[in-house]
Amino acid sequence: MKVKPQAAKRLKHNVRFQALQLLVEIDWHDQYSNVLLNRALSQSELKPVDQGLLVNLVYGSIQHRLTLDFYLEPFIKGKKLEPWIRSLLRMTAYQMLYLERIPDHAAINEAVNIAKLNGHAGLAGLVNGVLRNFRRQELRSLDSVTDPIEALSIQYSVAPWIVALLQKQYDQASLADLLASLNQRPRLTARIQAHPNERDQILAQLRAAGYQVEAGNLSPYAIESLDGRIIESPAFQAGRLTIQDESSMLVAPIGRPVAGQRLLDACSAPGGKATHMAFLLQNGHLDALDISQAKLDLVAGHMERLGLSQQEGLTISLHATDALDFMPPSGTLYDIIYLDAPCSGLGLMRRKPEIKYTKQASDIEALSMLQSQLLDHVASLLKPGGTLVYSTCTLAQAENQDQVKAFLARQSDFQLSPIGPEEVQGASVLTADGMIEVLPQDYLTDGFFIARMTKSA
């Protein structure tokens, strides 16, 4: 987004202008919302309350994009709009429709001022006219949309092909709950770098220090940060906590690592699961792979911060390589292999709302082929009697249950190892055949899938 000098000067500390610049990068240049927001907040001079508004404006405008476009369309039909003006109108409409604390006139005045300073008087007039008509006139009804897939797509702001996919997998009530949950604010959770029986003590220490925290409901290692300040805590700084979504905390324990074993984490970055594996292993060897050296550096940083790099008896080797090409340097096979496979990421639509619009149905077919290749390759690296844990952060059954069934049909020396209710706090996430399927509405976590398989001895 081109910023005029007068706008840069006069709107430097304007939270809406900062949000707009991020939205333009996300809406029109395929940037990731979480990456841009984290960077912006780390460099921000805004007050905490304005930082909260910044996050709300960015996430809310993206989460509700299709709904906002549906309501705005009659007021902008036939008008040639620059991309940044369209993003500005969406952001302002979001405030008017969803943020009750912000008066409509204040949101409109801010938008007009931004259009004037970063554009010209004509643009300011256009924005003013569109938004005042939007405020005065009755908005069109969703009842005018006769196609049921399109209606759900607009109501919940999810691409039609994703709605159609999920409609085949879930009943009507579950589908509505799932889609509605995607527009809720993502939770911030941390994993304790300690035994679960120490969680209550860590919670008490955090509360005594003024942090608003609760125990997680799905993983015994999880702590939820209600005020978003947990990374400022002494416990985090001391390496007793690490940020990780609660659903992904289930992965490492499902492998049931014990001291002295050799583990492989075939797709390791950013390292939340790898550090959990290393903590549970305590003594043994972990090979962690990622195709990206930059991402592998993140894994190394997490290992260092949590004190795992220097832990006596534990060796960790990081390899910047394609998992399809990897062979154990020593030639020794593994006791446990974790494959958190590249996937469509449909379970992350709450945390990364742009996924709802950038992913294509063709992605699932291509990724399913890659997942099959990865499964077959890592299967050859597992010891007889060893355990293979397959996981994804997608909701697409083609990448989850169907992928596992196809693998077991190809690899006759592998069997499904059902996960028992005693292994998870939330037994409701277990499927009938002993896999884990966490839906976003169940515990307000990311959507996640886990299956455990064993190789014949």
C-alpha positions in Angstrom: 0.0 0.0 0.0 1.4 3.3 -1.0 1.3 5.8 1.9 1.4 9.5 1.2 3.8 11.6 3.3 1.0 13.6 4.9 -0.8 10.3 5.9 2.5 8.8 7.3 3.0 11.9 9.4 -0.5 12.6 10.6 -1.7 9.1 11.0 1.4 7.6 12.4 -0.3 6.6 15.7 -3.7 6.0 14.2 -4.8 2.5 15.1 -7.2 2.2 12.1 -4.6 3.4 9.6 -2.2 0.8 11.0 -4.8 -1.9 10.7 -5.6 -0.8 7.2 -2.0 -1.2 6.1 -1.9 -4.7 7.5 -5.3 -5.6 5.8 -4.1 -4.4 2.4 -1.1 -6.7 2.7 -3.3 -9.7 3.8 -6.3 -9.0 1.4 -4.3 -8.2 -1.7 -0.8 -9.5 -1.3 -1.4 -13.0 0.3 0.5 -12.2 3.5 -0.3 -14.1 6.7 -2.3 -12.3 9.3 -0.6 -13.8 12.3 2.9 -13.1 11.0 2.1 -9.4 10.2 0.2 -8.9 13.5 3.0 -10.4 15.6 5.6 -8.2 13.8 3.4 -5.1 14.2 2.7 -5.6 17.9 6.4 -6.3 18.6 7.3 -2.9 17.1 4.2 -1.0 18.2 4.1 2.2 20.2 0.4 1.9 20.6 -1.2 1.7 24.1 -2.4 -1.8 25.1 -6.0 -0.9 24.6 -5.2 0.3 21.0 -3.2 -2.9 20.4 -6.3 -4.9 21.3 -8.3 -2.8 18.9 -5.7 -3.3 16.2 -5.9 -7.1 16.5 -9.7 -6.9 16.6 -9.9 -4.8 13.4 -7.6 -7.0 11.5 -8.9 -10.4 12.5 -12.6 -9.3 12.4 -12.3 -7.7 9.0 -10.7 -10.9 7.6 -13.0 -13.3 9.5 -16.2 -11.6 8.2 -14.9 -10.6 4.7 -17.5 -12.4 2.6 -20.3 -11.2 4.9 -19.1 -7.6 4.7 -18.8 -7.8 0.9 -22.3 -9.1 0.6 -23.7 -6.1 2.6 -21.4 -3.5 1.0 -22.0 -4.6 -2.6 -25.2 -2.7 -3.3 -23.5 0.5 -2.2 -20.4 0.2 -4.3 -21.8 -1.5 -7.4 -20.4 0.1 -10.5 -17.8 2.0 -8.6 -14.1 1.5 -9.5 -12.4 1.2 -6.1 -8.7 1.0 -5.4 -7.9 -2.1 -3.3 -7.0 -0.1 -0.2 -10.3 1.8 -0.4 -12.2 -1.6 -0.5 -10.3 -2.8 2.5 -11.0 0.5 4.3 -14.8 0.1 3.6 -14.7 -3.5 4.8 -12.9 -2.5 8.0 -15.4 0.4 8.7 -18.4 -1.8 7.9 -17.0 -4.4 10.4 -16.9 -1.8 13.1 -20.5 -0.6 12.3 -21.9 -4.2 12.2 -20.0 -6.0 14.9 -18.4 -3.5 17.4 -21.1 -2.0 19.5 -18.8 0.2 21.6 -17.7 2.2 18.6 -20.3 4.7 17.4 -21.1 4.6 13.7 -20.3 8.2 13.2 -16.9 7.8 14.8 -16.0 4.9 12.5 -17.2 6.8 9.5 -15.3 10.0 10.4 -12.1 8.0 10.9 -12.5 6.3 7.5 -13.2 9.6 5.7 -10.1 11.2 7.3 -7.9 8.3 6.2 -9.3 8.5 2.6 -8.6 12.2 2.5 -5.1 12.1 3.9 -3.9 9.1 2.0 -6.0 9.9 -1.1 -7.8 13.1 -2.0 -11.0 15.0 -1.3 -12.8 13.0 -4.0 -12.0 9.7 -2.4 -13.1 11.1 1.0 -16.4 12.1 -0.5 -16.9 8.6 -2.1 -16.1 6.9 1.2 -18.4 9.3 3.1 -21.3 8.7 0.7 -21.0 4.9 0.7 -20.7 4.6 4.5 -23.5 7.0 5.3 -25.8 5.2 2.9 -24.7 1.9 4.4 -25.7 3.3 7.8 -29.0 4.8 6.8 -30.5 2.2 4.4 -31.7 -1.2 5.3 -29.2 -3.9 4.5 -30.3 -6.7 2.2 -31.3 -9.9 3.7 -29.6 -13.3 3.5 -33.0 -14.7 2.7 -32.4 -13.4 -0.8 -29.8 -16.0 -1.3 -31.5 -19.2 -2.5 -28.5 -21.6 -2.8 -28.0 -23.2 0.6 -24.2 -23.5 0.2 -23.9 -19.9 -0.9 -26.1 -18.7 2.0 -23.9 -20.5 4.6 -20.8 -19.2 2.8 -22.0 -15.6 3.1 -23.4 -16.0 6.7 -20.2 -17.4 8.1 -17.7 -16.0 5.6 -16.2 -19.3 4.4 -15.5 -20.1 0.8 -18.3 -22.1 -0.8 -16.1 -25.1 -1.7 -15.1 -25.5 2.0 -18.8 -25.3 3.1 -19.6 -28.0 0.5 -16.7 -30.2 1.7 -17.7 -29.9 5.4 -21.4 -30.4 4.6 -20.5 -33.9 3.3 -18.7 -34.7 6.6 -21.0 -33.3 9.3 -24.7 -33.0 10.1 -26.4 -29.7 9.8 -26.2 -28.7 13.5 -22.5 -29.7 13.8 -21.7 -27.8 10.6 -23.4 -24.6 11.9 -21.6 -24.8 15.2 -18.3 -25.4 13.4 -18.7 -22.5 11.0 -19.8 -20.1 13.7 -16.9 -21.0 15.9 -14.4 -20.0 13.2 -15.4 -16.4 13.7 -14.6 -16.4 17.4 -11.3 -15.0 18.7 -8.6 -17.6 18.9 -7.5 -18.7 22.4 -3.9 -18.2 23.5 -2.5 -21.3 25.3 0.8 -22.3 26.7 2.2 -25.7 27.4 3.9 -26.3 30.8 7.4 -27.6 30.4 6.8 -29.8 33.5 4.8 -32.8 34.6 1.0 -32.3 34.5 0.9 -32.7 38.3 2.8 -29.4 38.5 0.2 -27.4 36.5 -1.8 -26.3 39.5 1.3 -24.9 41.2 2.3 -23.0 38.1 -1.3 -21.7 37.7 -1.2 -20.5 41.3 2.1 -18.7 40.8 0.8 -17.0 37.7 -2.4 -15.8 39.4 -0.5 -14.6 42.4 1.6 -12.5 40.0 -1.5 -11.0 38.5 -1.9 -13.0 35.3 -5.4 -14.2 34.2 -5.0 -17.9 33.5 -7.1 -21.1 33.5 -6.3 -24.8 33.2 -6.9 -26.2 29.7 -9.7 -28.7 29.2 -8.2 -30.9 26.6 -4.5 -31.4 27.5 -3.2 -31.8 31.1 -0.2 -29.7 30.0 -2.3 -26.7 28.8 -2.7 -23.3 30.4 -5.0 -20.7 28.8 -4.0 -17.0 28.9 -7.1 -15.0 29.3 -5.4 -11.6 29.1 -2.8 -12.5 26.5 0.1 -11.5 28.8 1.5 -14.9 29.6 4.7 -14.4 27.5 5.6 -11.5 29.9 5.5 -13.9 32.9 8.7 -15.0 34.8 7.5 -18.6 34.2 7.7 -18.1 30.4 11.0 -16.2 30.6 12.4 -19.1 32.7 11.4 -21.7 30.1 8.7 -23.3 32.1 6.1 -22.4 29.5 6.0 -22.4 25.7 3.2 -21.1 23.4 1.4 -23.9 21.7 -2.2 -24.6 20.7 -3.9 -27.0 23.1 -4.9 -29.5 20.4 -1.4 -30.0 19.2 -0.3 -30.7 22.7 -1.9 -34.1 22.4 0.5 -35.3 19.7 3.7 -36.0 21.6 2.2 -38.1 24.5 0.3 -40.3 22.0 3.6 -41.7 20.8 4.3 -42.8 24.4 8.0 -42.2 24.4 10.2 -43.7 27.1 13.8 -43.0 28.0 16.5 -44.4 25.8 14.5 -44.5 22.6 15.3 -43.0 19.2 12.6 -40.6 17.9 12.1 -38.9 14.5 10.0 -35.7 14.1 9.7 -35.7 10.3 8.1 -32.2 9.8 9.3 -30.4 12.9 8.8 -26.6 12.5 8.0 -24.4 14.4 9.0 -26.8 17.2 6.1 -26.9 19.7 5.6 -30.6 19.3 9.4 -31.4 19.0 10.2 -29.7 22.3 7.3 -31.7 23.9 8.8 -34.9 22.5 12.2 -34.0 23.8 10.8 -33.2 27.2 8.9 -36.5 27.4 11.9 -38.5 26.2 14.3 -36.9 28.7 17.0 -39.4 27.8 17.6 -40.7 24.2 17.9 -39.3 20.7 15.6 -37.0 18.6 16.1 -36.3 14.9 14.0 -33.2 13.9 13.6 -32.4 10.2 12.3 -29.4 8.2 12.7 -28.5 4.6 13.3 -24.8 5.6 16.5 -23.8 7.4 14.9 -20.6 8.6 12.1 -22.6 10.2 14.5 -25.1 11.6 16.3 -22.2 13.3 13.1 -21.5 15.1 13.1 -25.1 16.4 16.7 -24.7 17.6 15.7 -21.4 19.4 12.9 -23.1 21.2 15.1 -26.1 22.2 17.6 -23.6 23.6 15.1 -21.5 25.5 13.5 -24.5 27.1 16.9 -25.9 28.2 16.7 -29.0 26.1 19.8 -28.4 24.0 22.1 -29.0 27.0 20.1 -31.7 28.8 22.3 -34.5 29.9 21.6 -37.8 28.2 19.5 -36.2 25.5 20.9 -35.7 22.0 18.9 -33.6 19.5 20.0 -33.4 15.8 18.3 -30.9 13.5 18.3 -31.6 9.7 17.3 -29.0 7.1 16.1 -31.5 4.5 13.1 -32.8 2.7 11.6 -35.6 4.7 11.2 -37.6 1.5 15.0 -37.7 1.0 15.9 -38.2 4.7 17.8 -41.4 5.8 19.0 -41.9 9.4 22.7 -40.8 9.5 23.6 -43.8 11.6 21.5 -46.2 9.6 19.6 -47.1 12.8 15.8 -47.3 12.6 13.5 -45.4 15.0 11.3 -46.5 17.9 8.8 -43.7 17.3 8.2 -41.6 14.2 6.0 -38.5 14.3 4.7 -37.2 11.0 2.8 -33.9 11.4 2.2 -33.8 7.7 1.9 -30.7 5.4 -1.8 -30.2 4.9 -4.5 -27.8 3.8 -4.7 -26.2 7.3 -8.5 -26.0 7.4 -8.3 -26.6 11.1 -6.5 -23.2 11.5 -9.2 -21.0 9.9 -9.9 -19.3 13.2 -6.3 -18.4 13.9 -5.4 -17.7 10.2 -8.7 -16.6 8.7 -7.3 -15.8 5.3 -7.1 -19.6 4.8 -10.9 -19.4 4.2 -10.3 -17.5 1.0 -6.8 -18.5 -0.3 -7.0 -22.3 -0.2 -8.4 -24.2 -3.2 -10.1 -27.6 -3.5 -7.2 -28.7 -5.7 -4.8 -28.1 -2.8 -6.3 -31.1 -1.0 -5.7 -33.5 -3.8 -2.1 -32.4 -4.2 -1.4 -32.5 -0.5 -3.0 -35.9 -0.1 -0.5 -37.3 -2.7 2.4 -35.8 -0.7 1.0 -37.1 2.6 0.9 -40.6 1.1 4.4 -40.4 -0.1 5.6 -39.2 3.3 3.8 -41.9 5.1 5.3 -44.6 2.9 8.8 -43.2 3.2 8.9 -42.8 7.0 7.3 -46.2 7.4 10.5 -47.7 6.0 12.5 -45.9 8.8 10.6 -47.4 11.7 11.7 -50.4 13.7 9.6 -53.5 13.7 7.3 -53.1 16.8 7.7 -49.3 16.5 5.0 -46.6 16.6 4.0 -44.1 13.9 2.0 -41.1 14.9 0.3 -39.2 12.0 -1.2 -35.8 12.6 -2.6 -32.8 10.6 -4.2 -29.5 11.4 -7.0 -29.9 8.7 -10.6 -30.9 8.8 -10.6 -32.6 5.5 -11.2 -36.3 5.9 -9.4 -37.0 2.7 -6.2 -35.9 4.5 -7.1 -37.6 7.8 -9.2 -40.8 8.2 -9.1 -41.6 4.5 -5.3 -41.1 4.4 -4.8 -43.5 7.3 -7.1 -46.1 5.9 -5.3 -46.0 2.5 -1.9 -46.3 4.2 -3.0 -49.3 6.2 -4.3 -50.9 3.0 -1.0 -50.4 1.3 1.3 -51.3 4.2 0.2 -54.8 5.5 2.8 -54.8 8.3 1.1 -51.8 10.0 -2.0 -51.8 12.2 -4.1 -49.0 13.8 -3.3 -48.7 17.5 -6.5 -47.2 19.0 -6.1 -44.3 21.3 -8.0 -44.9 24.6 -10.1 -42.6 26.6 -7.6 -42.7 29.4 -5.1 -41.0 27.1 -7.1 -37.8 26.6 -8.9 -35.5 28.9 -11.7 -34.9 26.4 -12.9 -38.4 25.4 -15.4 -36.7 23.1 -12.6 -36.1 20.6 -12.1 -39.9 20.0 -13.6 -41.4 16.9 -15.2 -44.8 17.1 -12.1 -46.5 15.8 -9.7 -44.8 18.2 -8.4 -41.8 16.3 -8.5 -38.2 17.6 -10.5 -35.6 15.7 -10.7 -32.2 17.5 -13.2 -29.9 15.9 -12.8 -26.1 16.4 -16.1 -25.8 18.3 -15.4 -28.5 20.8 -12.7 -26.8 22.9 -12.2 -23.6 20.9 -8.8 -25.0 19.8 -7.5 -25.4 16.3 -9.0 -28.3 14.4 -6.7 -31.3 14.6 -6.4 -35.0 13.7 -4.2 -37.7 15.2 -3.9 -41.4 14.4 -1.5 -43.9 16.0 -0.2 -47.0 14.1 2.2 -49.8 15.0 4.6 -51.8 12.8 4.5 -55.6 13.2 7.4 -57.0 15.3 
